[in-house]
Amino acid sequence: MVAMNILETKGLTKTYGGLKANTDIDFKLTRGKVTALIGPNGAGKSTFVGMVSGRTEATRGSVLFEGEDISHLPAHRRIQLGLAYTFQITSVFRGLSVYENVELAAGRTLADRPSLLKAKVNSVLERVGISDRSNQISGDLSYGHQRILEIAMGLAQDPKLFILDEPTQGLAETEVDAFISLIRSLAGETTILLIEHNMKVVMATADFITVLDQGMVLAEGSPEEIHENAAVQSAYLGTNVDA
C-alpha cells in the first residue's frame, strides 16, 4: 500500500553556534496535495527547506521520503529519488535557450530517446505558457519568465515532490494568475510544497498550510483554519491575509 504521506520530518533541528534556526519540526506532506509553508521573514522557512532538499545538513532529526530515511543523502541523490526544488534566485543556464534548459532537465531520464525527449520538452513549455519563447536565450528573459522557466525545468523531471521556493516573486499580476492556474492543474499529479509570501496564491492553491514562526511550527490547518487562527494573525497575517 502506498503511504499517505510522501514526506515526513521528525524533530528536525538546525543550530548555528548557539542560534537555533529550526527547532524540533515535525512535518508531513500528504501525497498529491499542495501544502504551503508560510511565516514572517526569519521564521526559518529557507533553512527547513534546505534540510528537506539536502542542501543544508540538519543538526538533529530525520527526513523520511516515501518511508525511506534520506537524512544523510546529498541533494543530488534526493533529486534522483524524485524530489525537485526551485530556488528563490533563478538557477537557469543563462547562455542556453529556453528549449535547451528544459531539454537538459528532461534529459536525465530521456537522454537515450530523442523523439520522446523532444515531445516532453515541447509539452512542458506549452503547459507553462512559454512555448513561444523556446528559441530565446534564457539570459535575455525577464526575471518573471526566468522563474517560469525554472518551474518548467522542475516539471520536466516528473518529480514526485516539487518544492517551489517563492515562485511568484518578480511575476506580473497576469503571470501570478497563470501560475495559480498551473498549480491547480497539477493537483493530484505531483505533491507540491509551496513556500510563498503572496497570500492570494497561498489561499487559492493550498490544500493545507503550515506556519513557521521563530523556527518552530506555530500552526497547521486548512486555508480557512489558518485564516481564522488568532496566533497566526498576530504573528504573520495581520491585515494582509487577503492581499
ZAROKE-843799 format. One record per residue (C-alpha): residue number from 1; residue in one letter; x, y, z. Coordinates in steps of 0.1 Angstrom, whole numbers, plus 5000, padded with zeros to 4 digits. Example, Ala and Ser with C-alpha at 12.3 -4.5 7.8 and 13.67 -1.06 7.14 Angstrom:
2
site n=1, res=A, c1=5123, c2=4955, c3=5078
site n=2, res=S, c1=5137, c2=4989, c3=5071
// end
This chain:
243
site n=1, res=M, c1=5000, c2=5000, c3=5000
site n=2, res=V, c1=5013, c2=5035, c3=4991
site n=3, res=A, c1=5018, c2=5056, c3=5021
site n=4, res=M, c1=4995, c2=5086, c3=5025
site n=5, res=N, c1=5024, c2=5109, c3=5034
site n=6, res=I, c1=5052, c2=5112, c3=5008
site n=7, res=L, c1=5075, c2=5131, c3=5032
site n=8, res=E, c1=5079, c2=5134, c3=5069
site n=9, res=T, c1=5103, c2=5152, c3=5092
site n=10, res=K, c1=5108, c2=5142, c3=5128
site n=11, res=G, c1=5124, c2=5166, c3=5153
site n=12, res=L, c1=5142, c2=5184, c3=5125
site n=13, res=T, c1=5166, c2=5210, c3=5141
site n=14, res=K, c1=5193, c2=5233, c3=5128
site n=15, res=T, c1=5216, c2=5253, c3=5150
site n=16, res=Y, c1=5243, c2=5277, c3=5141
site n=17, res=G, c1=5265, c2=5281, c3=5171
site n=18, res=G, c1=5241, c2=5290, c3=5198
site n=19, res=L, c1=5214, c2=5302, c3=5175
site n=20, res=K, c1=5185, c2=5278, c3=5166
site n=21, res=A, c1=5172, c2=5284, c3=5131
site n=22, res=N, c1=5147, c2=5255, c3=5134
site n=23, res=T, c1=5137, c2=5236, c3=5165
site n=24, res=D, c1=5121, c2=5201, c3=5166
site n=25, res=I, c1=5100, c2=5204, c3=5135
site n=26, res=D, c1=5076, c2=5175, c3=5129
site n=27, res=F, c1=5061, c2=5179, c3=5095
site n=28, res=K, c1=5041, c2=5158, c3=5070
site n=29, res=L, c1=5033, c2=5162, c3=5033
site n=30, res=T, c1=5002, c2=5144, c3=5020
site n=31, res=R, c1=5008, c2=5127, c3=4987
site n=32, res=G, c1=4992, c2=5145, c3=4957
site n=33, res=K, c1=4983, c2=5176, c3=4977
site n=34, res=V, c1=4996, c2=5212, c3=4977
site n=35, res=T, c1=5010, c2=5223, c3=5011
site n=36, res=A, c1=5020, c2=5259, c3=5017
site n=37, res=L, c1=5048, c2=5268, c3=5041
site n=38, res=I, c1=5044, c2=5304, c3=5053
site n=39, res=G, c1=5058, c2=5326, c3=5080
site n=40, res=P, c1=5074, c2=5360, c3=5086
site n=41, res=N, c1=5109, c2=5368, c3=5074
site n=42, res=G, c1=5134, c2=5350, c3=5096
site n=43, res=A, c1=5109, c2=5323, c3=5106
site n=44, res=G, c1=5133, c2=5295, c3=5094
site n=45, res=K, c1=5115, c2=5285, c3=5062
site n=46, res=S, c1=5146, c2=5285, c3=5039
site n=47, res=T, c1=5166, c2=5266, c3=5065
site n=48, res=F, c1=5139, c2=5240, c3=5068
site n=49, res=V, c1=5135, c2=5235, c3=5031
site n=50, res=G, c1=5173, c2=5233, c3=5028
site n=51, res=M, c1=5173, c2=5204, c3=5052
site n=52, res=V, c1=5145, c2=5187, c3=5034
site n=53, res=S, c1=5162, c2=5191, c3=5000
site n=54, res=G, c1=5197, c2=5181, c3=5013
site n=55, res=R, c1=5213, c2=5215, c3=5007
site n=56, res=T, c1=5216, c2=5221, c3=5045
site n=57, res=E, c1=5228, c2=5195, c3=5070
site n=58, res=A, c1=5205, c2=5191, c3=5099
site n=59, res=T, c1=5219, c2=5193, c3=5134
site n=60, res=R, c1=5195, c2=5165, c3=5145
site n=61, res=G, c1=5162, c2=5149, c3=5135
site n=62, res=S, c1=5153, c2=5129, c3=5104
site n=63, res=V, c1=5138, c2=5133, c3=5069
site n=64, res=L, c1=5117, c2=5104, c3=5055
site n=65, res=F, c1=5108, c2=5103, c3=5018
site n=66, res=E, c1=5084, c2=5076, c3=5008
site n=67, res=G, c1=5092, c2=5058, c3=5041
site n=68, res=E, c1=5130, c2=5059, c3=5035
site n=69, res=D, c1=5153, c2=5078, c3=5058
site n=70, res=I, c1=5171, c2=5102, c3=5035
site n=71, res=S, c1=5185, c2=5124, c3=5063
site n=72, res=H, c1=5221, c2=5118, c3=5052
site n=73, res=L, c1=5217, c2=5117, c3=5014
site n=74, res=P, c1=5232, c2=5146, c3=4994
site n=75, res=A, c1=5209, c2=5168, c3=4973
site n=76, res=H, c1=5217, c2=5151, c3=4940
site n=77, res=R, c1=5206, c2=5117, c3=4954
site n=78, res=R, c1=5174, c2=5132, c3=4967
site n=79, res=I, c1=5167, c2=5146, c3=4932
site n=80, res=Q, c1=5173, c2=5111, c3=4917
site n=81, res=L, c1=5146, c2=5098, c3=4941
site n=82, res=G, c1=5121, c2=5123, c3=4927
site n=83, res=L, c1=5125, c2=5155, c3=4948
site n=84, res=A, c1=5128, c2=5186, c3=4927
site n=85, res=Y, c1=5135, c2=5221, c3=4942
site n=86, res=T, c1=5134, c2=5255, c3=4926
site n=87, res=F, c1=5153, c2=5283, c3=4943
site n=88, res=Q, c1=5143, c2=5318, c3=4954
site n=89, res=I, c1=5170, c2=5330, c3=4930
site n=90, res=T, c1=5167, c2=5317, c3=4895
site n=91, res=S, c1=5192, c2=5289, c3=4886
site n=92, res=V, c1=5187, c2=5287, c3=4848
site n=93, res=F, c1=5216, c2=5283, c3=4824
site n=94, res=R, c1=5216, c2=5319, c3=4811
site n=95, res=G, c1=5237, c2=5312, c3=4780
site n=96, res=L, c1=5213, c2=5284, c3=4767
site n=97, res=S, c1=5180, c2=5288, c3=4750
site n=98, res=V, c1=5147, c2=5282, c3=4769
site n=99, res=Y, c1=5143, c2=5249, c3=4750
site n=100, res=E, c1=5179, c2=5237, c3=4758
site n=101, res=N, c1=5173, c2=5244, c3=4795
site n=102, res=V, c1=5143, c2=5222, c3=4797
site n=103, res=E, c1=5159, c2=5196, c3=4775
site n=104, res=L, c1=5188, c2=5193, c3=4800
site n=105, res=A, c1=5163, c2=5188, c3=4828
site n=106, res=A, c1=5142, c2=5163, c3=4810
site n=107, res=G, c1=5173, c2=5145, c3=4796
site n=108, res=R, c1=5181, c2=5130, c3=4829
site n=109, res=T, c1=5155, c2=5103, c3=4822
site n=110, res=L, c1=5150, c2=5106, c3=4784
site n=111, res=A, c1=5185, c2=5112, c3=4770
site n=112, res=D, c1=5185, c2=5079, c3=4750
site n=113, res=R, c1=5151, c2=5085, c3=4735
site n=114, res=P, c1=5153, c2=5117, c3=4714
site n=115, res=S, c1=5118, c2=5117, c3=4700
site n=116, res=L, c1=5103, c2=5113, c3=4734
site n=117, res=L, c1=5126, c2=5139, c3=4748
site n=118, res=K, c1=5115, c2=5164, c3=4722
site n=119, res=A, c1=5079, c2=5157, c3=4728
site n=120, res=K, c1=5084, c2=5161, c3=4766
site n=121, res=V, c1=5102, c2=5194, c3=4763
site n=122, res=N, c1=5075, c2=5209, c3=4740
site n=123, res=S, c1=5047, c2=5196, c3=4762
site n=124, res=V, c1=5062, c2=5212, c3=4793
site n=125, res=L, c1=5069, c2=5245, c3=4776
site n=126, res=E, c1=5033, c2=5246, c3=4763
site n=127, res=R, c1=5020, c2=5238, c3=4798
site n=128, res=V, c1=5038, c2=5267, c3=4815
site n=129, res=G, c1=5029, c2=5291, c3=4787
site n=130, res=I, c1=5064, c2=5299, c3=4773
site n=131, res=S, c1=5065, c2=5277, c3=4741
site n=132, res=D, c1=5066, c2=5309, c3=4720
site n=133, res=R, c1=5100, c2=5317, c3=4737
site n=134, res=S, c1=5116, c2=5283, c3=4732
site n=135, res=N, c1=5144, c2=5297, c3=4710
site n=136, res=Q, c1=5151, c2=5327, c3=4732
site n=137, res=I, c1=5183, c2=5328, c3=4751
site n=138, res=S, c1=5174, c2=5324, c3=4788
site n=139, res=G, c1=5196, c2=5352, c3=4800
site n=140, res=D, c1=5175, c2=5376, c3=4779
site n=141, res=L, c1=5143, c2=5367, c3=4795
site n=142, res=S, c1=5126, c2=5389, c3=4821
site n=143, res=Y, c1=5131, c2=5378, c3=4857
site n=144, res=G, c1=5095, c2=5366, c3=4858
site n=145, res=H, c1=5099, c2=5345, c3=4827
site n=146, res=Q, c1=5131, c2=5330, c3=4841
site n=147, res=R, c1=5111, c2=5319, c3=4872
site n=148, res=I, c1=5086, c2=5303, c3=4849
site n=149, res=L, c1=5114, c2=5286, c3=4830
site n=150, res=E, c1=5128, c2=5272, c3=4863
site n=151, res=I, c1=5094, c2=5257, c3=4871
site n=152, res=A, c1=5093, c2=5242, c3=4836
site n=153, res=M, c1=5127, c2=5226, c3=4843
site n=154, res=G, c1=5114, c2=5211, c3=4875
site n=155, res=L, c1=5083, c2=5197, c3=4858
site n=156, res=A, c1=5104, c2=5182, c3=4831
site n=157, res=Q, c1=5119, c2=5159, c3=4857
site n=158, res=D, c1=5084, c2=5144, c3=4866
site n=159, res=P, c1=5091, c2=5150, c3=4903
site n=160, res=K, c1=5072, c2=5130, c3=4929
site n=161, res=L, c1=5077, c2=5160, c3=4952
site n=162, res=F, c1=5081, c2=5195, c3=4938
site n=163, res=I, c1=5093, c2=5222, c3=4962
site n=164, res=L, c1=5087, c2=5258, c3=4949
site n=165, res=D, c1=5105, c2=5285, c3=4969
site n=166, res=E, c1=5089, c2=5319, c3=4963
site n=167, res=P, c1=5079, c2=5310, c3=4928
site n=168, res=T, c1=5058, c2=5342, c3=4922
site n=169, res=Q, c1=5085, c2=5366, c3=4933
site n=170, res=G, c1=5090, c2=5391, c3=4904
site n=171, res=L, c1=5060, c2=5379, c3=4884
site n=172, res=A, c1=5035, c2=5404, c3=4870
site n=173, res=E, c1=4999, c2=5401, c3=4881
site n=174, res=T, c1=4988, c2=5383, c3=4850
site n=175, res=E, c1=5017, c2=5359, c3=4854
site n=176, res=V, c1=5007, c2=5352, c3=4890
site n=177, res=D, c1=4972, c2=5343, c3=4878
site n=178, res=A, c1=4987, c2=5320, c3=4852
site n=179, res=F, c1=5008, c2=5304, c3=4880
site n=180, res=I, c1=4977, c2=5298, c3=4901
site n=181, res=S, c1=4961, c2=5281, c3=4872
site n=182, res=L, c1=4992, c2=5259, c3=4866
site n=183, res=I, c1=4994, c2=5248, c3=4902
site n=184, res=R, c1=4957, c2=5239, c3=4902
site n=185, res=S, c1=4962, c2=5219, c3=4870
site n=186, res=L, c1=4989, c2=5199, c3=4887
site n=187, res=A, c1=4966, c2=5189, c3=4916
site n=188, res=G, c1=4969, c2=5151, c3=4921
site n=189, res=E, c1=4997, c2=5147, c3=4896
site n=190, res=T, c1=5025, c2=5155, c3=4920
site n=191, res=T, c1=5030, c2=5166, c3=4956
site n=192, res=I, c1=5038, c2=5203, c3=4959
site n=193, res=L, c1=5054, c2=5221, c3=4988
site n=194, res=L, c1=5050, c2=5259, c3=4982
site n=195, res=I, c1=5070, c2=5285, c3=5001
site n=196, res=E, c1=5052, c2=5317, c3=4994
site n=197, res=H, c1=5046, c2=5352, c3=5007
site n=198, res=N, c1=5018, c2=5361, c3=4983
site n=199, res=M, c1=4987, c2=5351, c3=5004
site n=200, res=K, c1=4965, c2=5354, c3=4973
site n=201, res=V, c1=4985, c2=5325, c3=4958
site n=202, res=V, c1=4986, c2=5305, c3=4991
site n=203, res=M, c1=4948, c2=5308, c3=4997
site n=204, res=A, c1=4940, c2=5300, c3=4960
site n=205, res=T, c1=4962, c2=5269, c3=4957
site n=206, res=A, c1=4970, c2=5252, c3=4990
site n=207, res=D, c1=4951, c2=5223, c3=5004
site n=208, res=F, c1=4969, c2=5226, c3=5037
site n=209, res=I, c1=4991, c2=5253, c3=5053
site n=210, res=T, c1=5019, c2=5251, c3=5079
site n=211, res=V, c1=5030, c2=5283, c3=5096
site n=212, res=L, c1=5065, c2=5287, c3=5109
site n=213, res=D, c1=5075, c2=5314, c3=5135
site n=214, res=Q, c1=5108, c2=5317, c3=5152
site n=215, res=G, c1=5120, c2=5284, c3=5137
site n=216, res=M, c1=5091, c2=5264, c3=5151
site n=217, res=V, c1=5057, c2=5252, c3=5139
site n=218, res=L, c1=5031, c2=5278, c3=5150
site n=219, res=A, c1=5000, c2=5264, c3=5134
site n=220, res=E, c1=4988, c2=5239, c3=5108
site n=221, res=G, c1=4955, c2=5235, c3=5091
site n=222, res=S, c1=4933, c2=5242, c3=5061
site n=223, res=P, c1=4934, c2=5277, c3=5045
site n=224, res=E, c1=4902, c2=5285, c3=5063
site n=225, res=E, c1=4915, c2=5274, c3=5097
site n=226, res=I, c1=4948, c2=5294, c3=5092
site n=227, res=H, c1=4928, c2=5324, c3=5081
site n=228, res=E, c1=4909, c2=5324, c3=5113
site n=229, res=N, c1=4938, c2=5315, c3=5136
site n=230, res=A, c1=4944, c2=5343, c3=5161
site n=231, res=A, c1=4980, c2=5334, c3=5167
site n=232, res=V, c1=4988, c2=5334, c3=5130
site n=233, res=Q, c1=4970, c2=5367, c3=5126
site n=234, res=S, c1=4992, c2=5382, c3=5153
site n=235, res=A, c1=5025, c2=5367, c3=5141
site n=236, res=Y, c1=5022, c2=5370, c3=5104
site n=237, res=L, c1=4990, c2=5376, c3=5085
site n=238, res=G, c1=4978, c2=5408, c3=5102
site n=239, res=T, c1=4956, c2=5428, c3=5079
site n=240, res=N, c1=4973, c2=5414, c3=5047
site n=241, res=V, c1=4956, c2=5380, c3=5046
site n=242, res=D, c1=4936, c2=5390, c3=5015
site n=243, res=A, c1=4964, c2=5409, c3=4998
// end
